[in-house]
Amino acid sequence: MTDITTARSYEDEPQLGDYYALMKPRVMQLVVFTAVVGMLAAPVSVNPVIGFASILFLAIGAGASGALNMWWDADIDAVMKRTRSRPIPAGKVTPQTALYLGAGLSLLSVMMLSLSANLLAGAMLAFTIFFYVVPYSMWLKRSTPQNIVIGGAAGAFPPVIGWVIATGSFALEPWLMFALIFMWTPPHFWALALFMRNDYDDAAVPMLTVTHGRRVTRNHILGYTVLLAALAVGTAFTGVGGYIYLAVALVLNALFLKGAYAIWQRDEEMSEQDNFAVERKFFRLSLWYLFAHFGAILIEATLKPFGMGGW
């Protein structure tokens, strides 16, 4: 992390919305959704009050890690067009405020989740925050083109934590949900990097597009998508799958493979002529991809008590 020059002098009092933006609300929403799915897909029912409180503390932990990430990445956020309007580079919140907020909420969330659910869930949340902030943000992101591959594990833990909230133990099914997010993350972010490469160039972030070029990145997107499709369809035949999930997985993975193949076919001239329209389309589809798969798992879990879900 280095010093940055911001658009404002931090003389104005931050607004509530500035603190909220500091916690990466879109990421928080994904964390909450996948954690809820993991919790409800577990074979043990959870008291609604305990479940609500536990997910709330998990969301606070996700927001805390987002604030710590923005504190550390403030210098590169100020350079990249996609992130320069974030609270710290925009001069709305000081880096010190983000650090104190993130650290305080991290401690609070881990302690309260341990009390509301169980110690294993609290420990998992603590490890997730640590992994996102230290190995990913402070080390991997700026040192290796495999940053998003390894670092993507941090965003894949919420369904496992949700399962642990309900059961207090591990099982195969939550790790399959973990694997879905883990394998989805690289093609999702590499598609973004393809049409936002100048941002990573300017910020000196060694994304695969910067270190190895677009051709290699397109090859990787296709390879990971093939593996992801096999994993996603195979999950249909496990304890969290069923007919509904299988139908969703078959349709979405056919579309995802088609999009990845379209990206793989492209050359540099086509990319410049149409402003990366294919990559943008694939990126938008990737947002729906994860939501739909976890939504299908949630439907299967909801129907099982009535003898309708699963196989």
Beta strands, then each sheet from edge to edge (+ up, - down):
end
